[in-house]
C-alpha cells in the first residue's frame, strides 16, 4: 500500500542538492511511498491579514499537505537555520491558528549541505517548529548529509553504495514511522 507523502524542499535552486536528495529518497522508496512535491517558491509571504481571503497558492499548499499521510522535509542550512522560503511555507500551511495542515502528521527531516556538519543546525531548528506543530518526527536514523557536492553522479543518482544503503535504511524507518504514527492519528480522529 502506497503512503502519500508531502515533500517540502527548502531550496529553490534548479540543481539543488536537496532536490536531488528528495528524488533519490523517492527512488529508494519505490511504490511504498508516493511523493507529492509541494511547490513553495511561489508562496506570497504569510500575512495574517490575508487569512480571511487567502491567496490561491496558500490554499494549494494547505490542501496538498492535508491530503498527505506524512511530510518529508529536505533542507539546506542557511545561517544555522532553515531557508526563509521553507519557514514561510510552514507558516502559511500552519495558519490560521488552530487550523494547521500539519497537525499530527508523521514527519522526517533530512538536511543536506556541502559542509562537513551536514546542516545539523537547520535540521534541529526545524525540529523545534515541528514539535509545536504536533508532528511526530522520526528520530533515528538521523540524516545530516554532508559533502553534498560528491554525493551524486552525473545523472543525479547517489554515487556511493554506503550512502545509498544508509538512505535505504532511512526510508524503511520512515515507512515504519508513518505506519505506527499514522495509525495513532487515525485512532484519535
Secondary structure, DSSP 8 states (H G I E B T S, - for coil): --EEEEEEES---TT-HHHHHHHHHHHHHGGGEEEEE---TT-----GGGGGG--HHHHHHHHHHHH-SEEEEEE--BTTB--HHHHHHHHHHT-STT--TTTT-EEEEEEE-SSTTTTHHHHHHHHHHHHHTT--B--SS--EE--GGGTB-TTSSB--HHHHHHHHHHHHHHHHHHHHHHHHHHHH-
